[in-house]
Amino acid sequence: MEKFISFDEIKKSLVKQETDCRAIVKYYLQNIQTKAHLNAFVEVYEQSALEQAELIDQKLTNGNAGKLAGMVIGIKDVLCYAGHEANASSKILNGFQSQFTTTAIQRLIDEDAIIIGRINCDEFGMGSSNENSAHGKVLNAADESRVPGGSSGGSAVAVQANLCTVSLGTDTGGSVRQPAAFTGVVGMKPTYSRISRWGLIAYASSFDCIGVFSKTVKDNALVLEIMAGHDEFDSTSSRKPVLPYSELLHFDKKAKVAYLKETLESPSLQPEIKTNTLAVLEKLKNEGHEVEEVDFPLLKYILPTYYILTTAEASSNLSRFDGVKYGYRTPNAHNLESMYKLTRSEGFGEEVKRRIMLGTFVLSASYYDAYFTKAQKVRRLIKDFTENLLKDFDYIIMPTTPSTAFKFGEHSDDPVAMYLEDLYTVQASVSGVPAISLPNGKDADGMPIGLQVISNSFKEAELYAFSNYIAELTS
């Protein structure tokens, strides 16, 4: 079977009866098996995927198939799928089986998407390299000695290596966009609350967003429009109407674009990424768009603000995992107190324990006002600055990451260097606005470079249209 780049190609092939859903699933299953060494999937739902495919083939014959008939999707190991294991790539949730299906996944299934398996990630979504998983690291298909990014590294590689049509990840501070940049695919983080979080194993509840990986902007838009919308099970989900994003991709106006001076002058920025970012800005200027440099004096405060708040929320969210009701329980306990202590110290990985301890510290009575309260105030300043900027400009453009994919182990002994990989992605997360990473060429080693485009809240339709325009302009 030919390699499908887009869902449109799959649909055309199905209409012409050149293939069927069962054959498509078998094709992806074969790829997963052939490329198993990449360690992208931690569990493959072979039997259920083939059964789903047969049912959808019958629907196609009857003419009543859903919008996603023929689309094969992989899901990050923090999303619940009824009757299947979900352990957030953590030892502490070994054996936990989901009792219900994440709302976003259920909406995809209702439109006849085929769920092919559960995908590797950094433990509880905490990491920028996919080296923190209890299932082992994921390899970047462009260079297997390099990281795929994190925390949704497995989801990015699944699309990069053609193991599924589209995959779902989660983005708390860049965990969809950063691995998308490292692997050369499209990665979208929508507005906070655009997609229900019901069924998502939480890391930092006021930041977490379900996001989408794809090879094309159109496929990404189609999946988001189906998942998005209010959910009675999630009181934080927005009631704003969902537009047919995939049908609104035509872009024919002149945009007003800002780029942040500080992001391009950062000493940590790889020169090739700066060159490629400036090249896109120059192309936009040449096409008649207004492109303007603006100052962003709060850049140096973004990472500290993000890590104070997310570690605090992680400390609270992860306190529920104690070995009492489900998951891992230490065999070495001699009383109740030691059971709690040993279960958590043995069950959680090093990075998760680091963040729990940091979060517990900033929430402590002595330091709550000095750190947590102050960080909340700075978050408001960053959010206001970003939203005000997006009132004057249609889009903000910047690199997705300061560097291309680095070697395994390169930042393992230096957590601060690892955290700096989130330097450009956390602004959209702190502000709650949508952001997308697009492929933007390669560096001298052949590693993909990402371009990040940000729009104001609930402007996904405009963001997708402009992103599709940029993709065509730079192809």
C-alpha positions as CSV (number, residue, x, y, z in Angstrom):
1,M,0.0,0.0,0.0
2,E,1.2,3.5,-0.8
3,K,2.2,5.9,2.1
4,F,-0.6,8.2,2.9
5,I,0.4,11.8,3.7
6,S,-3.1,13.2,4.4
7,F,-6.5,12.0,5.3
8,D,-7.8,13.4,2.0
9,E,-5.6,10.8,0.2
10,I,-7.1,8.1,2.4
11,K,-10.7,9.2,1.6
12,K,-10.0,9.4,-2.1
13,S,-8.6,5.9,-2.0
14,L,-11.6,4.6,-0.1
15,V,-14.1,6.3,-2.5
16,K,-12.3,4.7,-5.5
17,Q,-12.4,1.4,-3.7
18,E,-8.6,1.0,-4.1
19,T,-8.4,0.1,-0.4
20,D,-10.6,-0.4,2.7
21,C,-10.3,0.4,6.3
22,R,-9.1,-3.0,7.3
23,A,-6.3,-2.8,4.8
24,I,-5.4,0.7,6.1
25,V,-5.2,-0.6,9.7
26,K,-3.1,-3.6,8.6
27,Y,-0.7,-1.2,6.8
28,Y,-0.2,0.9,10.0
29,L,0.1,-2.3,12.1
30,Q,2.8,-3.5,9.9
31,N,4.6,-0.1,10.2
32,I,4.3,-0.2,14.0
33,Q,5.8,-3.7,14.0
34,T,8.6,-2.8,11.6
35,K,9.5,0.3,13.6
36,A,8.9,-1.1,17.0
37,H,12.5,-0.1,18.0
38,L,11.4,3.6,18.0
39,N,9.3,2.6,21.1
40,A,6.5,5.0,20.2
41,F,3.7,2.6,21.1
42,V,3.4,1.0,24.6
43,E,0.3,-1.0,23.6
44,V,-1.2,-1.7,20.2
45,Y,-4.9,-2.4,20.0
46,E,-4.6,-4.8,17.0
47,Q,-7.7,-6.8,17.5
48,S,-10.1,-4.0,18.4
49,A,-8.7,-1.8,15.6
50,L,-9.3,-4.5,13.0
51,E,-12.8,-5.0,14.4
52,Q,-13.5,-1.3,14.2
53,A,-12.2,-1.2,10.7
54,E,-14.6,-4.0,9.6
55,L,-17.6,-2.2,11.1
56,I,-16.6,1.1,9.4
57,D,-16.1,-0.7,6.1
58,Q,-19.7,-1.9,6.4
59,K,-20.8,1.7,7.1
60,L,-19.0,2.9,4.1
61,T,-20.8,0.3,2.0
62,N,-24.1,1.4,3.5
63,G,-23.3,5.1,3.0
64,N,-23.7,6.1,6.6
65,A,-20.0,6.4,7.8
66,G,-18.8,9.3,9.9
67,K,-16.5,12.2,9.0
68,L,-13.4,10.3,10.1
69,A,-14.0,6.9,8.5
70,G,-10.6,5.6,7.5
71,M,-8.6,7.8,9.9
72,V,-6.3,5.8,12.3
73,I,-5.4,7.6,15.5
74,G,-2.9,6.9,18.3
75,I,-3.6,8.3,21.8
76,K,-1.1,9.5,24.4
77,D,-0.8,7.4,27.5
78,V,-2.5,10.0,29.7
79,L,-5.9,9.7,28.0
80,C,-8.4,7.2,29.3
81,Y,-10.0,4.7,26.9
82,A,-12.6,2.4,28.5
83,G,-11.4,-1.2,29.0
84,H,-7.8,-0.3,28.2
85,E,-4.8,0.4,30.5
86,A,-3.7,4.0,31.0
87,N,-0.7,4.5,33.3
88,A,0.7,8.0,32.2
89,S,4.0,6.1,31.5
90,S,4.5,5.7,35.2
91,K,5.2,2.7,37.4
92,I,2.8,4.0,40.0
93,L,-0.2,3.4,37.7
94,N,0.9,-0.1,36.6
95,G,-2.2,-2.2,35.8
96,F,-4.7,0.7,36.1
97,Q,-7.5,0.1,33.6
98,S,-9.8,3.0,32.5
99,Q,-13.4,2.8,33.5
100,F,-14.5,5.4,30.9
101,T,-13.4,7.0,27.7
102,T,-12.0,10.5,27.5
103,T,-14.7,12.8,26.0
104,A,-12.3,14.0,23.2
105,I,-11.6,10.4,22.1
106,Q,-15.3,9.4,22.3
107,R,-16.2,12.2,19.9
108,L,-13.6,10.9,17.4
109,I,-14.9,7.3,17.8
110,D,-18.4,8.6,17.2
111,E,-17.2,9.9,13.8
112,D,-15.7,6.5,13.0
113,A,-12.0,7.2,13.8
114,I,-10.1,4.0,14.5
115,I,-8.0,4.0,17.7
116,I,-4.9,1.9,17.1
117,G,-3.0,2.1,20.3
118,R,-1.6,3.8,23.4
119,I,1.5,5.9,22.9
120,N,4.6,6.5,25.0
121,C,5.3,9.8,26.8
122,D,7.3,11.4,29.6
123,E,5.9,10.3,33.0
124,F,2.7,12.3,33.8
125,G,3.6,14.6,30.9
126,M,6.6,16.0,32.8
127,G,9.6,16.3,30.5
128,S,11.0,17.8,27.2
129,S,12.7,14.8,25.8
130,N,10.7,11.6,26.4
131,E,13.5,10.2,28.5
132,N,11.4,10.1,31.7
133,S,9.1,7.3,30.8
134,A,8.7,4.0,32.7
135,H,8.4,2.4,29.3
136,G,11.8,3.6,28.1
137,K,12.8,6.4,25.8
138,V,11.3,7.1,22.4
139,L,13.7,7.5,19.4
140,N,13.5,10.3,16.9
141,A,13.0,8.8,13.5
142,A,15.0,11.5,11.8
143,D,18.1,10.6,13.9
144,E,17.7,7.7,16.4
145,S,20.5,9.1,18.6
146,R,18.4,12.2,19.3
147,V,15.3,12.9,21.4
148,P,11.9,13.3,19.9
149,G,10.9,16.1,22.4
150,G,8.4,15.8,25.1
151,S,6.3,15.1,26.8
152,S,4.3,13.9,23.8
153,G,7.3,12.5,22.0
154,G,5.8,9.2,21.2
155,S,2.7,10.9,19.6
156,A,5.0,13.0,17.5
157,V,7.1,10.1,16.3
158,A,3.9,8.0,15.6
159,V,2.9,10.6,12.9
160,Q,6.5,11.3,11.8
161,A,7.2,7.6,11.2
162,N,3.8,7.0,9.6
163,L,2.5,4.7,12.3
164,C,-0.9,6.3,12.3
165,T,-2.7,9.1,10.4
166,V,-3.0,11.5,13.4
167,S,-2.2,11.3,17.0
168,L,-3.3,12.9,20.2
169,G,-1.0,14.5,22.7
170,T,-1.3,16.9,25.6
171,D,0.3,20.3,26.0
172,T,0.9,21.9,29.4
173,G,3.9,24.1,28.5
174,G,4.7,23.0,25.0
175,S,4.4,19.2,25.1
176,V,2.7,19.1,21.7
177,R,4.5,22.0,19.9
178,Q,8.1,21.2,21.0
179,P,8.0,17.5,19.9
180,A,6.2,18.6,16.7
181,A,9.2,20.9,16.0
182,F,11.7,18.2,16.8
183,T,10.1,15.7,14.4
184,G,9.0,17.9,11.6
185,V,5.2,17.6,11.9
186,V,2.3,19.9,12.6
187,G,1.4,20.2,16.3
188,M,-1.5,22.3,17.7
189,K,-2.3,23.4,21.2
190,P,-5.8,25.0,21.2
191,T,-7.2,27.6,23.5
192,Y,-7.4,26.4,27.1
193,S,-11.0,25.1,27.6
194,R,-11.6,24.6,23.9
195,I,-11.4,20.8,24.4
196,S,-12.8,19.0,27.4
197,R,-10.2,17.6,29.8
198,W,-12.5,14.9,31.1
199,G,-10.6,11.6,31.0
200,L,-7.1,13.3,30.9
201,I,-4.8,12.2,33.7
202,A,-3.9,15.6,35.2
203,Y,-0.5,17.2,35.5
204,A,-1.3,20.9,36.0
205,S,-5.1,21.5,35.6
206,S,-5.1,25.2,34.8
207,F,-2.6,24.6,31.9
208,D,-3.3,21.1,30.5
209,C,-4.7,21.0,26.9
210,I,-5.3,18.0,24.6
211,G,-3.6,18.7,21.3
212,V,-3.2,17.2,17.8
213,F,-0.3,15.9,15.7
214,S,-0.7,15.5,12.0
215,K,1.2,15.8,8.7
216,T,-1.1,18.5,7.3
217,V,-2.9,21.6,8.7
218,K,-6.2,20.4,7.3
219,D,-6.1,17.0,9.1
220,N,-5.3,18.9,12.3
221,A,-8.2,21.3,11.9
222,L,-10.6,18.4,11.1
223,V,-9.7,16.5,14.3
224,L,-9.9,19.6,16.5
225,E,-13.3,20.6,15.2
226,I,-14.7,17.2,16.1
227,M,-13.1,17.1,19.6
228,A,-13.8,20.7,20.6
229,G,-16.9,22.0,22.4
230,H,-18.6,22.1,25.7
231,D,-18.8,18.9,27.8
232,E,-21.1,18.5,30.8
233,F,-18.5,16.4,32.5
234,D,-15.9,19.3,32.5
235,S,-17.1,22.5,34.0
236,T,-14.1,24.4,32.6
237,S,-14.9,23.5,29.0
238,S,-16.0,26.5,26.9
239,R,-19.5,26.9,25.6
240,K,-18.3,29.1,22.7
241,P,-19.5,27.7,19.3
242,V,-17.1,25.4,17.4
243,L,-16.5,26.4,13.8
244,P,-15.8,24.0,10.9
245,Y,-12.1,24.7,11.0
246,S,-11.2,22.4,8.1
247,E,-13.6,24.2,5.8
248,L,-12.2,27.6,6.6
249,L,-8.6,27.3,5.5
250,H,-8.7,29.8,2.6
251,F,-6.6,32.8,3.5
252,D,-6.9,35.9,1.3
253,K,-6.3,38.9,3.4
254,K,-3.3,40.9,4.6
255,A,-2.2,40.0,8.1
256,K,-0.6,42.1,10.8
257,V,2.1,40.0,12.4
258,A,4.3,40.7,15.4
259,Y,7.6,39.0,16.2
260,L,9.2,39.3,19.7
261,K,12.6,40.9,19.5
262,E,13.8,39.1,22.7
263,T,13.0,35.6,21.2
264,L,15.3,36.2,18.2
265,E,18.1,37.8,20.3
266,S,18.2,35.1,22.9
267,P,21.8,33.7,23.3
268,S,20.3,30.2,23.5
269,L,18.8,30.4,20.1
270,Q,20.4,28.1,17.4
271,P,21.6,30.3,14.5
272,E,19.9,28.2,11.8
273,I,16.5,28.5,13.6
274,K,16.9,32.3,13.7
275,T,17.8,32.3,10.0
276,N,14.8,30.2,9.0
277,T,12.4,32.2,11.2
278,L,13.6,35.5,9.7
279,A,13.2,34.0,6.2
280,V,9.5,33.3,6.8
281,L,9.0,36.8,8.2
282,E,10.7,38.2,5.1
283,K,8.5,36.2,2.8
284,L,5.4,37.5,4.6
285,K,6.7,41.1,4.1
286,N,7.2,40.4,0.4
287,E,3.6,39.2,0.1
288,G,2.4,42.5,1.5
289,H,1.7,41.5,5.1
290,E,2.6,44.0,7.9
291,V,5.4,42.5,10.0
292,E,6.6,44.4,13.0
293,E,9.2,43.8,15.8
294,V,7.9,44.3,19.3
295,D,9.5,44.2,22.7
296,F,8.6,41.5,25.2
297,P,10.2,42.6,28.5
298,L,8.5,39.7,30.4
299,L,10.3,36.9,28.6
300,K,12.7,36.2,31.4
301,Y,9.9,35.7,33.9
302,I,7.9,33.2,31.8
303,L,9.8,30.0,32.7
304,P,10.0,30.7,36.5
305,T,6.3,31.6,36.6
306,Y,5.3,28.5,34.6
307,Y,7.4,26.1,36.7
308,I,6.3,27.5,40.0
309,L,2.6,27.2,39.1
310,T,2.8,23.8,37.3
311,T,4.8,22.1,40.0
312,A,2.4,23.4,42.7
313,E,-0.5,22.0,40.7
314,A,1.3,18.7,40.1
315,S,2.0,18.4,43.9
316,S,-1.7,18.7,44.5
317,N,-2.9,16.5,41.6
318,L,-0.4,13.7,42.1
319,S,-1.2,13.3,45.9
320,R,-4.0,11.0,44.9
321,F,-1.6,8.3,43.7
322,D,-0.7,6.4,46.9
323,G,-1.1,2.7,46.2
324,V,-4.2,2.3,48.3
325,K,-7.0,1.9,45.7
326,Y,-5.2,1.1,42.4
327,G,-1.8,1.0,40.7
328,Y,1.5,0.1,42.2
329,R,1.9,-0.8,45.9
330,T,5.3,-1.4,47.4
331,P,5.9,-5.0,48.6
332,N,8.4,-3.7,51.2
333,A,6.0,-1.9,53.6
334,H,5.9,-2.8,57.3
335,N,3.2,-0.4,58.4
336,L,0.7,2.2,56.9
337,E,3.1,5.1,56.9
338,S,5.9,3.2,55.2
339,M,3.4,1.9,52.6
340,Y,2.6,5.5,51.6
341,K,6.2,6.6,51.6
342,L,7.7,3.6,49.8
343,T,4.9,3.3,47.2
344,R,5.4,6.9,46.1
345,S,9.2,6.9,46.3
346,E,9.4,3.7,44.3
347,G,6.5,4.4,42.0
348,F,7.3,7.9,40.8
349,G,10.3,8.6,38.6
350,E,13.0,11.1,39.4
351,E,11.6,14.1,37.4
352,V,8.2,13.6,38.8
353,K,9.5,13.5,42.4
354,R,11.6,16.6,41.7
355,R,8.5,18.5,40.6
356,I,6.3,17.3,43.4
357,M,8.9,18.4,45.9
358,L,9.3,21.8,44.2
359,G,5.5,22.2,44.2
360,T,5.1,21.2,47.8
361,F,7.8,23.7,48.8
362,V,6.2,26.7,46.9
363,L,2.8,25.8,48.5
364,S,4.1,25.6,52.0
365,A,2.9,28.1,54.6
366,S,6.3,29.9,54.8
367,Y,6.7,30.4,51.0
368,Y,3.2,30.4,49.6
369,D,3.0,34.2,49.2
370,A,6.7,34.6,48.2
371,Y,6.3,32.1,45.3
372,F,2.9,30.9,44.4
373,T,0.9,34.1,44.9
374,K,3.6,36.2,43.2
375,A,3.7,33.8,40.3
376,Q,-0.1,34.0,39.9
377,K,0.3,37.8,39.6
378,V,3.0,37.6,37.1
379,R,0.9,35.1,35.1
380,R,-1.8,37.7,34.9
381,L,0.7,40.3,33.6
382,I,2.0,37.8,30.9
383,K,-1.6,37.0,29.9
384,D,-2.6,40.6,29.7
385,F,0.5,41.6,27.7
386,T,-0.1,38.7,25.2
387,E,-3.8,39.4,24.8
388,N,-3.3,43.1,24.4
389,L,-0.6,42.4,21.8
390,L,-3.0,40.2,19.9
391,K,-5.6,43.0,19.9
392,D,-3.1,45.1,17.8
393,F,-1.8,42.2,15.8
394,D,-3.5,39.2,14.2
395,Y,-0.6,36.8,15.0
396,I,2.7,36.4,16.9
397,I,5.4,34.4,15.2
398,M,8.5,33.0,16.9
399,P,10.6,29.9,16.9
400,T,9.0,26.9,18.5
401,T,12.2,25.8,20.3
402,P,15.6,27.4,20.9
403,S,17.4,24.4,19.4
404,T,16.7,21.4,17.2
405,A,16.5,17.9,18.7
406,F,19.4,17.2,21.0
407,K,21.3,14.0,21.8
408,F,20.0,11.6,24.4
409,G,21.6,12.3,27.8
410,E,22.7,15.8,26.7
411,H,20.6,17.6,29.3
412,S,19.9,14.7,31.7
413,D,22.2,16.0,34.5
414,D,21.0,19.6,34.1
415,P,17.3,20.1,34.7
416,V,17.6,23.9,34.1
417,A,19.0,23.3,30.6
418,M,16.2,20.9,30.0
419,Y,13.6,23.4,31.2
420,L,15.0,26.0,28.8
421,E,13.8,23.9,25.9
422,D,10.3,25.3,26.8
423,L,11.4,28.9,26.6
424,Y,9.3,29.8,23.6
425,T,6.3,27.5,24.1
426,V,5.3,28.5,27.6
427,Q,4.0,32.0,26.7
428,A,0.9,30.5,25.0
429,S,0.4,28.1,27.9
430,V,0.6,30.7,30.6
431,S,-1.7,33.0,28.6
432,G,-4.1,30.2,27.6
433,V,-4.1,31.2,23.9
434,P,-3.9,28.8,20.9
435,A,-0.5,28.1,19.3
436,I,0.7,25.8,16.5
437,S,4.1,24.5,15.4
438,L,4.8,24.2,11.7
439,P,7.7,22.5,10.0
440,N,10.2,25.2,8.9
441,G,13.1,23.5,7.1
442,K,16.1,21.6,8.6
443,D,19.4,22.4,10.2
444,A,22.9,21.4,8.9
445,D,22.4,17.9,10.5
446,G,19.1,17.4,8.8
447,M,17.1,17.9,11.9
448,P,13.7,19.5,11.6
449,I,13.1,23.2,12.7
450,G,9.7,24.4,13.9
451,L,8.0,27.8,13.5
452,Q,5.4,28.8,16.1
453,V,2.3,30.9,15.3
454,I,0.1,32.2,18.1
455,S,-3.3,33.9,17.9
456,N,-5.8,35.2,20.4
457,S,-8.2,33.0,22.4
458,F,-10.8,31.0,20.3
459,K,-9.3,32.2,17.0
460,E,-8.4,28.7,15.9
461,A,-10.2,29.1,12.6
462,E,-8.0,32.1,11.7
463,L,-4.9,30.4,13.1
464,Y,-5.4,27.3,11.0
465,A,-6.1,29.4,7.8
466,F,-2.9,31.5,8.3
467,S,-0.9,28.4,9.2
468,N,-2.1,26.7,6.0
469,Y,-1.1,29.8,4.1
470,I,2.4,29.8,5.6
471,A,2.8,26.0,4.9
472,E,2.0,26.7,1.2
473,L,4.2,29.8,1.1
474,T,7.2,27.9,2.5
475,S,6.7,24.6,0.7
